[in-house]
Amino acid sequence: MSDSGSTKNNTSTKSDLDNALSPKDNGLDNSILSQVGEKGNIQEESLEEILLQELLQKTTQLQQVDRTISRMQQELDITRQIIDCQTNAIIFTDKQQHIVYANTVFCSLTGHDLQSLDGKKLDQFVMLPDPGQNLETVLQKAMHWGSWHGKVFLKDDGNNQLSLTMSLNYRDEGLHEEVTEGFIYQFTPADKSTATHPDQNSLSLFSYDALTGLPDRLSFQQHYSLCIEQAGIEHSHVGLLYIDLDHFKRINRMLGPAFGDELLCRVTAILQQCGNASGADFVARLSGDEFALILPSPTSERMAKELADRILRKFQHSLTIKSRDIFVTPSIGISLYPEDGKSPPELLRNADTAMETAKTRGGNTSCRWKSDMDTQAIQNLHLENDLRKAVANGELFNHYQPQINLTTGIIVGMEALARWEHPVHGNISPVIFIPIAENTGLIEELGLDLVRVACEQGRKWLALGFKNFTMAVNLSGRLLRRHDLFEEIMDCLKSTGFPPTSLEVEFTESVLIENMANTIDLISKCRREGIKMAIDDFGTGYSSLSYLQRFAVDKIKIDRSFINNVTTNASDAAITMAIIAIAKKLDFQVLAEGVETEEQLFFLQENQCDECQGFLFNKPVAAEQMTNLLRRDSSVALKHKRIIDKFYSIKAQNYEV
């Protein structure tokens, strides 16, 4: 009886424990239950002992969990108290901008309690001062960079607006799976967003650029002063790189501000990457497309140059923005404390001067400041003023360089080239005054004036009986952006009486593709009137066959950089031959620029180039001298014919051998 009752009770106890302490519900080890199941004849005392040990273990674990939860709750309460004691408004939102938590300061500023804020979206309270920006864009930037800083307006329940600086941090990685992924916001009064004490060198106290999230010009000046002060104490150096993007205004104008903003953000990421790799962890946006990197003490000229070279290498590759590949290059000016200045304004000014010097050298390069640059900058300023007067008074004029047919040896055209005779300095090279005219916008008026002068001179040559020639004029890219350019060209022709069929308009290939729609429309209109179109400096820009077919121009001019070494450099020779072959297939005329030796001429003739121009035949000359070259009994013209005859004589001798 007792045995039977004991067995029944034991079976009942095991069943109840199986239900009450199953692994799923109570965490009982599978190994223990397995042991019980496999050994049905286990003694009651042994089973109770095992279960008791397991219960004690689980009880201890639960107590530890309770203590942990209690401690976490205390920490959470303390954290909330600390947050609520802050003078700044602080909130947390999820990725969709829904407010998850707000401290008492934010509640007070907006006129809402925490319960009424729950689930509301941030854009109901925060506005950006820039109409072109929205919170979604800001959040995307924060997710990309980890943080964002900028000025905003905070609205209260009465729809009043308070100007604040918002610091935004994104948190996702390394979080517990149950913690909400989202953003932490801190709102600081705008007048307290920058550090006021020289020892407060904390990035969190700086003011930031709204677009890029970088410290702004004011914060740069503050941080730079601290770096110089520290270097003065240590008797060491501080490096400054002043960076400006080449032709950014043109990109912004043609592709739109949104594209330009995205480009600036991409540039920011590149500069931060390069700076971090070189120890220059402070990058600031000074204004527009101008940036500054500080190489803190101790540094050297070599380290500054290496950082500049690193940046230039990064920009050798195209950037893909809005499904469009674009090349952008920087000009970099370098100054070093204390050699190049003792104060932040002086060092910044000198780095800016060095950057402008880099631009005058064609951009996409770096330049260290030198003392004579200030003198050159002043001279350039005076030269700019003089050029304005010269353009206004029509003092610039054309020289003309003959273009030779490589089959007959006769002059078939000439290129009009701008010249400036300064009343004090004499001849000013186009290499100097053309960039000044481009940068100041004078090139538009100057370019059209010289087209009119060329057409007028061409009409005079026609009146003298010289019929079969083409007048080539090279126009700036700034003119191509004008919607009335075709009308301006036609006005030059009509006012001078020069026939459209004798005019050839040239643009460089990089300029032609900047505004494809305008370019194609201009080419179409000009060709309908009989005006010839040519691509100048071919091979130095994009050289895309797809756009070459779309433009359907009349002539391609091979850049002189290939012709210089065409007989000594296999690559230049191959490129030149390829350009000629492509032009022939597309039924374009080909002209080679910069021909200076008979060997270059013979190479071009051998490969069936149509025309050429260069010092071998004649340098650019004034209109009167060009008139003499056009006369049939001119010794210079006969010289051209003798060169052609010499080539064919040599070629005939080679065939006989």
SVG drawing of the C-alpha trace seen along z (x, -y; Angstrom):
<svg xmlns="http://www.w3.org/2000/svg" viewBox="-2 -104 69 106">
<polyline fill="none" stroke="black" stroke-width="0.4" points="0.0,0.0 2.7,-2.3 4.7,-1.3 1.8,-1.8 0.9,-5.1 4.5,-6.2 4.8,-5.4 1.6,-7.2 2.6,-10.2 6.1,-10.2 4.6,-10.0 2.2,-12.8 5.1,-15.0 7.2,-14.4 4.3,-15.3 3.6,-18.5 7.2,-19.5 7.4,-18.8 4.6,-21.2 5.7,-23.8 9.4,-23.7 9.5,-23.0 12.6,-24.3 10.5,-26.6 8.8,-28.3 11.2,-28.1 14.6,-27.5 15.1,-24.0 18.2,-22.4 17.4,-20.0 20.1,-17.7 18.4,-17.3 15.0,-16.4 16.7,-14.1 18.3,-12.4 15.0,-12.1 13.3,-10.7 16.0,-8.1 16.2,-6.8 12.6,-6.2 13.7,-4.3 15.7,-7.1 15.2,-7.4 12.7,-10.1 15.4,-11.6 17.8,-12.0 15.2,-13.6 14.1,-16.1 17.8,-16.9 18.4,-17.6 15.3,-19.7 16.1,-21.6 19.5,-22.5 18.1,-23.7 15.4,-25.8 18.0,-27.4 20.2,-28.2 17.2,-29.8 16.2,-31.7 19.7,-33.1 19.6,-34.1 16.2,-35.8 17.5,-37.7 20.5,-38.8 18.2,-39.9 16.0,-41.8 19.0,-43.6 20.2,-44.4 16.8,-45.7 16.7,-47.7 20.1,-49.2 19.3,-50.0 16.1,-51.6 18.0,-53.7 20.6,-54.6 17.8,-55.5 16.1,-57.7 19.4,-59.4 20.1,-59.9 16.7,-61.4 17.2,-63.7 20.6,-64.8 19.1,-65.4 16.2,-67.3 18.7,-69.4 20.5,-70.4 20.0,-74.0 19.8,-72.8 16.8,-71.1 17.4,-67.4 15.2,-64.9 15.5,-61.4 13.6,-60.4 13.4,-57.2 14.5,-57.1 11.1,-58.3 11.5,-61.5 8.9,-60.4 9.8,-61.8 10.5,-59.0 11.8,-61.1 12.2,-64.8 13.6,-66.5 11.8,-69.2 13.6,-72.1 12.3,-71.0 8.8,-70.5 9.0,-74.0 10.2,-75.6 7.5,-73.9 4.7,-74.2 4.0,-70.5 4.4,-67.8 6.1,-64.5 2.8,-62.6 1.5,-65.0 4.9,-64.9 4.9,-61.1 4.6,-60.0 4.7,-63.5 7.2,-64.2 10.2,-66.5 9.2,-68.5 6.2,-69.8 8.5,-71.7 11.8,-72.3 12.3,-74.4 15.5,-75.0 16.4,-78.6 17.4,-77.5 14.3,-76.9 16.3,-74.6 16.9,-72.2 14.6,-69.8 14.9,-67.7 15.0,-64.5 18.2,-65.7 19.7,-66.6 19.0,-63.2 20.5,-61.5 23.7,-63.5 23.8,-62.6 23.4,-58.9 26.2,-59.2 28.6,-61.2 27.3,-60.3 26.5,-63.9 25.2,-67.2 25.3,-70.8 23.5,-73.8 21.1,-76.6 17.3,-75.9 14.0,-77.5 12.1,-75.8 8.3,-76.4 6.2,-76.5 2.5,-75.7 1.8,-79.4 3.7,-79.0 6.4,-81.4 9.9,-80.7 13.1,-80.6 16.5,-80.6 18.7,-77.8 21.7,-75.7 20.9,-72.0 23.5,-69.3 22.4,-66.0 23.9,-62.5 22.9,-59.3 23.1,-56.0 22.7,-52.6 25.8,-50.4 26.7,-48.5 23.2,-48.9 21.1,-46.2 18.6,-44.9 15.7,-46.2 17.1,-49.7 15.4,-52.0 17.6,-53.1 17.4,-56.9 18.8,-60.3 19.8,-62.4 19.2,-66.1 20.6,-68.9 19.3,-72.5 21.7,-75.3 20.8,-79.0 22.4,-80.6 24.4,-83.1 26.0,-80.4 26.9,-78.0 30.5,-79.1 33.3,-78.9 34.1,-82.2 37.1,-81.1 40.4,-80.4 40.7,-77.1 37.3,-75.8 38.7,-73.9 35.8,-71.6 34.1,-70.9 30.8,-70.7 31.0,-74.4 31.7,-75.5 29.2,-76.8 28.7,-74.7 27.9,-75.0 24.3,-73.9 25.1,-72.1 28.3,-70.2 28.3,-69.9 31.8,-71.3 32.9,-74.1 32.2,-77.5 34.6,-80.4 34.2,-81.8 35.0,-78.5 37.9,-78.0 39.4,-81.4 38.9,-80.4 40.5,-77.0 43.3,-78.3 44.2,-80.9 44.4,-78.2 46.7,-76.1 49.0,-79.1 49.1,-79.9 50.1,-76.4 52.7,-76.3 54.2,-79.5 54.6,-78.0 56.2,-74.8 58.3,-76.8 56.9,-74.6 54.9,-74.9 51.2,-74.9 50.3,-74.3 47.2,-75.7 45.8,-74.5 43.3,-76.8 41.3,-74.9 39.0,-76.3 37.3,-74.2 38.1,-75.0 35.1,-76.2 32.6,-75.4 30.4,-78.4 30.1,-77.0 29.0,-73.6 26.6,-75.1 25.0,-77.3 24.7,-74.6 23.7,-71.6 21.8,-73.4 22.2,-74.3 21.0,-70.9 23.7,-69.2 26.3,-71.8 25.3,-71.1 25.7,-67.4 29.1,-68.0 30.2,-70.1 29.1,-67.3 31.1,-64.8 34.1,-67.1 33.7,-67.5 33.9,-63.7 37.1,-63.6 38.8,-66.4 37.9,-64.8 39.3,-61.4 42.5,-63.0 42.8,-65.2 42.3,-62.3 44.9,-60.2 47.5,-63.0 46.7,-64.2 44.7,-67.2 41.5,-66.4 40.1,-70.0 38.4,-70.8 36.3,-73.9 34.1,-75.4 35.0,-79.1 32.4,-80.0 30.9,-78.8 33.4,-76.3 36.3,-77.4 37.6,-75.0 40.5,-75.1 42.5,-72.3 44.7,-72.8 47.8,-70.7 48.4,-71.1 51.7,-71.4 54.2,-69.9 54.2,-69.9 56.4,-70.8 56.3,-72.1 56.9,-68.5 53.8,-67.3 51.7,-70.1 52.8,-69.3 52.1,-65.6 48.6,-66.4 48.0,-68.6 49.3,-65.9 47.0,-63.3 44.0,-65.6 44.9,-66.2 45.3,-62.4 41.8,-61.9 40.3,-64.3 41.9,-62.5 38.9,-60.2 35.4,-61.3 32.6,-61.7 29.2,-60.1 26.4,-62.5 22.8,-62.0 23.8,-59.3 26.2,-61.7 30.0,-61.3 31.8,-64.6 35.4,-65.7 36.2,-68.5 39.7,-69.7 40.9,-71.8 43.5,-74.7 45.4,-74.6 47.3,-77.4 49.7,-76.5 51.0,-78.8 53.1,-77.8 53.3,-79.4 55.6,-81.2 57.5,-81.6 54.6,-82.9 52.9,-85.0 52.4,-85.5 48.6,-86.0 45.6,-84.0 44.4,-86.7 47.9,-87.2 48.4,-83.4 44.9,-83.0 45.4,-85.9 48.8,-84.4 47.3,-80.9 44.5,-82.6 47.1,-84.4 48.9,-81.1 45.7,-79.5 45.0,-82.2 48.4,-81.7 47.6,-78.0 44.5,-79.0 46.5,-81.2 48.7,-78.2 45.7,-76.3 44.3,-74.9 44.4,-71.3 47.7,-72.1 49.1,-73.3 51.3,-76.3 53.2,-77.4 53.1,-81.1 56.1,-83.3 56.7,-86.9 56.7,-88.0 53.2,-86.8 51.8,-89.9 53.6,-92.0 52.3,-89.9 48.7,-90.0 48.8,-93.8 50.2,-93.8 47.3,-91.6 44.8,-93.9 46.3,-96.9 46.3,-94.8 42.7,-93.9 41.7,-97.6 43.8,-98.4 42.2,-95.6 38.7,-96.9 39.6,-100.2 41.2,-98.6 38.1,-96.6 35.8,-99.6 37.9,-101.6 38.3,-98.9 42.1,-98.8 42.6,-95.1 43.2,-93.8 43.8,-90.6 46.8,-88.9 46.3,-86.3 48.1,-82.9 47.9,-81.2 46.5,-77.7 48.1,-75.6 46.6,-72.9 49.0,-69.9 48.3,-68.8 48.7,-72.0 50.8,-74.1 48.6,-77.2 47.0,-79.3 43.4,-78.2 42.6,-80.1 43.8,-82.0 43.0,-82.0 42.3,-85.3 44.2,-85.6 43.6,-88.3 46.5,-90.7 46.9,-93.6 49.5,-96.3 49.7,-97.9 50.7,-101.6 53.3,-101.0 54.2,-97.3 54.0,-96.7 52.8,-93.4 50.8,-91.4 50.7,-87.7 47.2,-86.2 48.3,-83.6 48.1,-86.4 45.2,-88.6 42.8,-85.9 42.4,-84.2 41.8,-87.7 39.1,-88.4 37.5,-85.0 37.4,-85.4 36.0,-89.0 33.5,-88.3 35.2,-90.7 35.7,-87.9 32.1,-88.1 32.4,-91.7 36.0,-91.2 35.2,-88.0 32.4,-89.5 34.3,-92.7 37.2,-90.6 34.8,-88.5 33.5,-91.7 37.1,-92.9 38.0,-89.6 34.9,-89.7 35.7,-93.3 39.3,-92.4 38.0,-89.3 35.7,-91.5 38.7,-93.7 40.7,-90.7 37.8,-89.6 37.7,-93.0 41.3,-92.6 40.5,-89.5 41.5,-86.8 38.5,-84.5 39.2,-81.0 40.0,-81.3 38.3,-80.7 38.4,-83.1 38.6,-81.1 37.6,-82.7 37.9,-80.9 35.1,-81.8 35.0,-81.4 32.8,-79.0 31.1,-81.9 29.8,-83.0 28.4,-79.6 26.2,-80.0 24.5,-83.0 21.2,-82.2 21.6,-85.0 25.0,-83.9 23.8,-82.9 22.1,-86.3 25.3,-88.1 27.4,-86.1 24.9,-86.9 25.0,-90.5 28.8,-90.6 28.4,-89.1 25.7,-91.4 27.2,-94.6 30.5,-93.9 29.3,-92.2 31.5,-89.1 29.9,-86.0 28.8,-83.3 30.4,-80.6 33.9,-82.1 33.6,-82.1 34.7,-79.2 33.7,-79.3 35.9,-77.3 35.2,-76.0 37.3,-73.7 35.8,-70.2 35.5,-70.6 33.4,-73.8 31.1,-72.2 29.8,-69.4 29.0,-71.7 25.6,-72.5 24.8,-69.9 21.3,-71.2 22.6,-74.8 25.6,-73.5 23.7,-71.2 21.2,-74.0 23.9,-76.5 25.7,-74.2 22.5,-73.4 21.7,-77.1 25.2,-78.1 25.5,-75.3 22.1,-76.2 23.7,-79.6 26.8,-78.1 29.0,-78.9 31.6,-76.2 32.1,-74.8 35.4,-73.3 36.5,-71.7 39.7,-73.2 42.4,-71.5 41.0,-68.1 42.4,-65.2 42.9,-67.2 39.4,-67.0 36.7,-64.3 37.3,-63.0 34.0,-61.0 33.0,-59.6 29.3,-59.6 29.2,-63.4 31.5,-63.9 28.8,-62.3 26.1,-64.4 27.9,-67.6 28.5,-67.0 31.1,-69.7 33.2,-70.5 36.7,-70.3 38.8,-68.9 42.0,-70.7 44.6,-68.4 46.1,-70.1 49.8,-71.2 50.7,-69.1 50.5,-66.0 52.3,-67.5 55.3,-68.7 56.5,-65.1 54.7,-63.3 58.0,-62.2 59.7,-61.2 56.9,-59.8 55.1,-56.7 52.0,-57.5 51.6,-61.0 52.1,-59.5 49.5,-56.9 46.9,-59.4 47.5,-61.7 47.1,-58.9 43.9,-57.7 42.4,-61.2 43.1,-61.6 41.6,-58.2 38.4,-58.9 38.0,-62.3 38.3,-60.7 35.6,-58.1 33.3,-60.8 34.0,-63.0 35.6,-65.8 38.5,-67.9 41.6,-67.7 44.0,-70.5 47.2,-70.1 48.3,-73.0 51.8,-73.9 53.8,-72.5 57.4,-73.7 59.6,-71.2 59.7,-69.6 59.7,-66.2 56.4,-67.0 55.0,-68.2 56.1,-65.1 54.5,-62.8 51.2,-64.7 51.4,-64.5 52.2,-60.8 49.1,-60.2 46.8,-62.3 46.2,-65.2 44.4,-67.9 45.8,-71.2 48.2,-72.6 49.4,-75.9 52.5,-76.7 55.8,-78.5 57.2,-76.4 55.0,-78.4 54.5,-81.7 53.9,-83.1 50.7,-85.1 51.1,-88.5 49.3,-91.8 46.7,-92.3 49.1,-94.1 51.6,-91.3 48.9,-88.7 47.9,-90.6 51.4,-90.2 51.3,-86.5 48.1,-86.2 49.7,-87.7 50.5,-85.0 54.0,-86.2 54.9,-86.3 58.2,-84.6 56.7,-83.1 53.9,-81.5 56.5,-80.1 58.4,-78.7 55.3,-76.8 55.0,-75.3 58.7,-74.3 58.2,-72.4 55.3,-70.5 57.3,-69.8 60.2,-68.5 58.0,-66.1 56.6,-64.6 60.1,-64.5 61.4,-62.5 58.3,-60.2 58.9,-59.5 62.6,-58.7 61.5,-56.2 59.1,-54.5 61.9,-54.2 64.2,-52.5"/>
</svg>
